[in-house]
């Protein structure tokens, strides 16, 4: 009998079965992973959010497996074919593939050639030849000729018998399992360019004649190959023996099938017929089926890797350092349509808009400076956020002159990723928020806000549109969405939100809440004013006690009567806090932040039946630094003046940049030339690196050296090992394996326009302002 789901999960996660059982109970009660990880540590024995996510995913899989197992057992029993050994094998199946292998011979299917042959009474012939190869096939078949049953002659009888045996060979679960794993271990994926597609598929030229073990094919190469196949550029095949193997030579796989059913060349009358049947079974049925299945396995594995990379990058981007509550001007660069401008106050509220045309074709550099300067002075702008799209570097130069011309404002300019801004601009959410605002201006608002607080703004955008993954459009979309949604949920709850200023999309990601409840909270806040404390949330329509329990700890009320409402301490633990501070003779507010006093306390002295040591330790830490933001301090990269286009790059240059994306094969870095460069995994560090994310994360500011520049192919090779020597001019730039671009990063950001005119433009612009 197969172990219980709880026991299987405990073994997989290397934890106690009691921990799993308690966690499963919480999940079944509707508790979310962030809530369980943060506020139910005693119940789960301290399982962290990563373990809990894995447990939840595997719980779903194993429950689906058990449900399918019952369907299979019932189906076979209904056919009257469920014996004890088969039932035991089905109950022991620990994955869906094995279960389906066992079910295959009994699975209702359309009429096959084998089924038709059985109906014609040819199964005894097939079994007789298999069990007694001394029989002469043609002679034995004569007894089964029956025109009324569609068996016209001995050849037709033997063809039917062969179809029966082929199906039997192909439905032997143990044999197919062995063949599958051997082919996975030894098979090679071979690719060749489809004739006439060389030009169209030039970006896939690395795979025009390529062969590599399927088992070890990296995810990024697998996805590139499968995309090329989908676009009709590559023909892809699974190879199990060298191409020059004689057709008549029997493969090891045919040998395994033959051995399984006692087929051998011993000079008997039926031996050749049986061996031909084995060969046909392998080549025309089993292998073709396994080829499809194993390429599917490769796709699933590559999807999993790509989704994990995407999720990790998204996590890093969402938890990037916020610039904070400072008045910000957002600039959405453009050429013909101009630079769209939006100014938001320190709470993110839109207060002004404009459009300026400093670039081609108008080239009104001075006028643009004058307009921007007026806005900065009027709204006391502290930060300028510049989108990194077309004309970004030229607009960055414009902002630089603006900053220098208004030193009294002490402004800072920052180039930020505008990935997904256009998606938000055209969304229903943006339309509701800014119904009278032009779509392009909405993009500038998003750019400004994502500098103030990346997390609060990026939650408004569909995660896969943020652009920090590789081949995100090629992977399993439901798995991608599920994984990325989990990341967003974890990040939002790790930071917490101010319930009195948070948007509905941000609130919807809080543990226990959904879009409806988030909308109700905002509507209640708009109608009744700011929430005075956490208890007031209970007045929101449809927000009951269970929801309050899940959400309250992650919702902050800043400046309320109870200082604990601004912390991550859950309301259920407020009595415990009162107990902790009672000995001090002070109120809670007097103890908060008193590190010396708090560190002098022994957490074990305050544990009880409900609150164990982990919770007490967490509470003491929170009292020391209430509402502490886990995100890092804000810092920015400075792009080098005069380096604005890929053509400006020279091998050997030392530049500063921002990591825009991390893939399995390296990191992409935005160095301000409209095209991200690649730091290959081998160039990330002087030490061996097996995972690029151990060295860099999306959003990191890094120093890099330019190694090679391939202008026609828009490829830039960078290194973070600053003592590396750049190759001599003309040296080959194809030393590294793997694609040099990834979706959402490393892609061209548009043509670089001509440089803006100077002509003492700043002086003239500020002269206009003074007038």
Buried (B, 14 or more C-beta within 10 A) or exposed (E): EBEBBBEBBBEEBEBEBEBBBBBBEBBEEEBBBBBBBBBBBBBBBBBEBEBBBBBBBBBEEBEEBBEBBEEBBEBBEEEEEBEEEBEEBBEEBEEEBBBBBBBBBBEEEEEEBBBBBBEBBBBBBBBBBBEEBEBBBBEBBEEBBBEEBEBEEBEBBBBBBBBBBBBBBBBBBEBBBBBBEBBBEBBBBBBBBBEEBEEEBEBBBBBBEBEBEBBEBBBBBBBBBBBBBEBEBBBBEBBBEEEEEEEEEBBEBBBBBBEBBEBBEEEBBBBEBBBEBBBBBBBEBBBEBBBEBBBEBBBEBBBBBBBBBBBBBBBBBBBBBBBBBBBBBBBBBBBEEBBBBBBBBBEBEBEBBBBBBBBEEBBBBBBBBBBBBBBBEEBEBBBBBBBBBBBBBBBBBBBBBBBEBBEEBEBBBBBBBBBBBBBBBEBEBBBEBBEEBEBBBBBBBBBBBBBBBBBBBBBBBEBBBBBBBBBBEBBBEEBBBEBBBBBBBBBBBBBBBBBBBBBBBBBBBBBBBBEEBBBBBBEBBEEEEBBBEBBBBEEBEEBEEEBBBBBBBBBBBEEBEBBBBBBBBBBBBBEBBEBBBEEBEEEBEEBBEBEEBBEEBEBEEBBEEEBBBBBBBBBBBBBBBBBEBEBEEBEBBEBBEEBBBBEBBEBEBEBBBBBBBBBBBBBBBBBBBBBBBBBBBBBBBEEEBEEBBEBBBBBBBBEBBBBBBEEEEBBBBBBBBEEBEBBEEEEEBEEBEBBBBBBBBBBEBBEBBEEBEEEEBBEBBBEBBEE
